Amino acid sequence: MWKTLALSAAFAFVSSTAIAAPQCDQRDSVLQLLSKKYKEAPVAIGVTNTGGLVEVLSTGSGSTWSIIVTTPNGMSCLVAAGEGWQVKEQVAMEPEA
């Protein structure tokens, strides 16, 4: 009985916290929307091993932030957003050759 109750509770929790599908559009449109609606601009950028472009956008004060991933064909998807972005000092070293 406890197993059934625990599984039911776990299922209810997972169902209620399911992640919504990413919101996607052309990169220029996504950047324009985030700039206009939240006053966010790119503060960090990187390229994935599959050629995607990862960008962190934030307000000047860091009050809000968004992370988008852009495919090589120019389609960008919002994958995360939140509040309280903080810039940390880079401590990672470059890999040795």
PyMOL commands that set and color helices and strands:
alter all, ss='L'
color gray80, all
select helices_A, chain A and resi 2-16+27-38
alter helices_A, ss='H'
color red, helices_A
select strands_A, chain A and resi 23-26+41-47+53-58+64-70+75-83
alter strands_A, ss='S'
color yellow, strands_A
deselect
rebuild
show_as cartoon
